[in-house]
Amino acid sequence: MANLEEYQNKYETVKFERSNGILQITFHTNGGSLDWGGPAHREFGHAFADIGSDPENRVVILTGTGDNYCAEFGGPRPQRTPKLWDTIYWEGKRLLINLLEIDVPIIAAVNGPALIHAEIPVLSDIVLASETATFQDAPHFAGNLVPGDGVHIVWPLLLGQNRGRYFLLTGQTLSAQEALELGVVSEVLPKEKLLPRAWQLAEQLAQQTDLILRYTRIALTLQLKRQMHDMLGYGLALEGLAASDPKRG
């Protein structure tokens, strides 16, 4: 088992704060909005494992920093080799699987544009979005990559098969209101009310017993876990195979 003191200062891209069993995790890059890159890809799976191993965490709030949830890359994207992709494969599998292995309810508070790995917050049990939030899968098909690292599971599941495939193939951007209408998010709020609402909901959930919280989360994620275990590794392998093609632009 983990405890907060062990992992509170362990990660450069994740900030932790807890009150009365409610753990808020805030993604960032050097204190500002998260730029996606090696550190986040490397750290998130380990951070989720620590969170899920800490019995003092009863509800989790997941959010970003500043104006964007995650809208930029934090470094170059080199040509992939099989050896390099093996690391991405290992990290990518554990990132989403360890997120789903957090056996307490998760509330996402999407503070702004989520253009890169938006599947992370929308996998939460309750998804709140600021009025400035947008949702896109920018890195994959539109960026000459196979959408195989979990987005091929999440978006067709949330949007329906046809809308999900359209979303991934066209690089469609959903506004917060469109995401609300399509059922991707549950509430859209002014940015200044986003985190207070997340905490209000977390405190409401936290009135339940530990077993009710944990076993409800387990029951509600069974289908997601099954699909991730069945499809994530294969999708990552396909993505890596295409990424190593020297003809890739």
Solvent accessible surface area in square Angstrom, and as a share of the most:
residue,aa,sasa,rsa
1,M,199,0.89
2,A,13,0.10
3,N,59,0.30
4,L,16,0.08
5,E,135,0.61
6,E,109,0.49
7,Y,1,0.01
8,Q,67,0.30
9,N,143,0.73
10,K,115,0.49
11,Y,23,0.09
12,E,107,0.48
13,T,6,0.03
14,V,4,0.02
15,K,111,0.47
16,F,7,0.03
17,E,73,0.33
18,R,67,0.25
19,S,54,0.35
20,N,140,0.72
21,G,13,0.12
22,I,4,0.02
23,L,0,0.00
24,Q,15,0.06
25,I,1,0.01
26,T,16,0.10
27,F,1,0.00
28,H,33,0.15
29,T,40,0.23
30,N,146,0.75
31,G,54,0.52
32,G,30,0.28
33,S,30,0.19
34,L,2,0.01
35,D,49,0.25
36,W,14,0.05
37,G,20,0.19
38,G,41,0.39
39,P,50,0.31
40,A,1,0.01
41,H,25,0.11
42,R,115,0.42
43,E,20,0.09
44,F,1,0.00
45,G,6,0.06
46,H,86,0.38
47,A,1,0.01
48,F,1,0.00
49,A,43,0.33
50,D,23,0.12
51,I,2,0.01
52,G,28,0.27
53,S,52,0.33
54,D,1,0.01
55,P,57,0.36
56,E,102,0.46
57,N,1,0.01
58,R,52,0.19
59,V,0,0.00
60,V,1,0.00
61,I,0,0.00
62,L,1,0.00
63,T,2,0.01
64,G,8,0.08
65,T,29,0.17
66,G,42,0.41
67,D,108,0.56
68,N,43,0.22
69,Y,3,0.01
70,C,1,0.00
71,A,19,0.15
72,E,102,0.46
73,F,73,0.31
74,G,54,0.52
75,G,40,0.38
76,P,129,0.81
77,R,85,0.31
78,P,71,0.45
79,Q,87,0.39
80,R,42,0.15
81,T,69,0.40
82,P,110,0.69
83,K,166,0.70
84,L,66,0.33
85,W,22,0.08
86,D,86,0.44
87,T,68,0.39
88,I,26,0.13
89,Y,67,0.26
90,W,112,0.39
91,E,25,0.11
92,G,5,0.05
93,K,55,0.24
94,R,84,0.31
95,L,6,0.03
96,L,3,0.01
97,I,26,0.13
98,N,31,0.16
99,L,4,0.02
100,L,1,0.01
101,E,77,0.34
102,I,1,0.01
103,D,34,0.18
104,V,4,0.02
105,P,12,0.08
106,I,1,0.01
107,I,0,0.00
108,A,0,0.00
109,A,1,0.00
110,V,0,0.00
111,N,9,0.04
112,G,0,0.00
113,P,30,0.19
114,A,0,0.00
115,L,40,0.20
116,I,3,0.02
117,H,16,0.07
118,A,2,0.02
119,E,2,0.01
120,I,1,0.00
121,P,0,0.00
122,V,6,0.04
123,L,10,0.05
124,S,13,0.08
125,D,53,0.28
126,I,39,0.20
127,V,8,0.05
128,L,0,0.00
129,A,0,0.00
130,S,0,0.00
131,E,107,0.48
132,T,80,0.46
133,A,1,0.01
134,T,35,0.20
135,F,0,0.00
136,Q,33,0.14
137,D,3,0.01
138,A,30,0.23
139,P,5,0.03
140,H,3,0.02
141,F,106,0.44
142,A,67,0.52
143,G,23,0.22
144,N,85,0.44
145,L,14,0.07
146,V,50,0.29
147,P,23,0.14
148,G,2,0.02
149,D,17,0.09
150,G,0,0.00
151,V,0,0.00
152,H,45,0.20
153,I,3,0.02
154,V,1,0.00
155,W,1,0.01
156,P,12,0.08
157,L,64,0.32
158,L,58,0.29
159,L,4,0.02
160,G,32,0.31
161,Q,113,0.50
162,N,114,0.58
163,R,132,0.48
164,G,0,0.00
165,R,126,0.46
166,Y,125,0.47
167,F,0,0.00
168,L,9,0.04
169,L,97,0.48
170,T,75,0.44
171,G,10,0.10
172,Q,59,0.26
173,T,65,0.38
174,L,2,0.01
175,S,44,0.29
176,A,4,0.03
177,Q,94,0.42
178,E,74,0.33
179,A,0,0.00
180,L,59,0.29
181,E,127,0.57
182,L,55,0.27
183,G,56,0.53
184,V,6,0.04
185,V,6,0.03
186,S,68,0.44
187,E,47,0.21
188,V,40,0.23
189,L,25,0.12
190,P,42,0.26
191,K,76,0.32
192,E,127,0.57
193,K,111,0.47
194,L,3,0.02
195,L,62,0.31
196,P,83,0.52
197,R,63,0.23
198,A,0,0.00
199,W,55,0.19
200,Q,103,0.46
201,L,16,0.08
202,A,0,0.00
203,E,96,0.43
204,Q,105,0.47
205,L,41,0.20
206,A,18,0.14
207,Q,153,0.68
208,Q,95,0.42
209,T,85,0.49
210,D,72,0.37
211,L,107,0.53
212,I,90,0.45
213,L,7,0.03
214,R,55,0.20
215,Y,132,0.50
216,T,60,0.35
217,R,2,0.01
218,I,56,0.28
219,A,61,0.47
220,L,120,0.60
221,T,2,0.01
222,L,93,0.46
223,Q,102,0.46
224,L,29,0.15
225,K,29,0.12
226,R,148,0.54
227,Q,44,0.20
228,M,2,0.01
229,H,112,0.50
230,D,103,0.53
231,M,78,0.35
232,L,0,0.00
233,G,15,0.15
234,Y,153,0.58
235,G,4,0.04
236,L,1,0.00
237,A,49,0.38
238,L,75,0.37
239,E,7,0.03
240,G,6,0.05
241,L,133,0.66
242,A,42,0.32
243,A,0,0.00
244,S,39,0.25
245,D,60,0.31
246,P,121,0.76
247,K,184,0.78
248,R,50,0.18
249,G,87,0.84
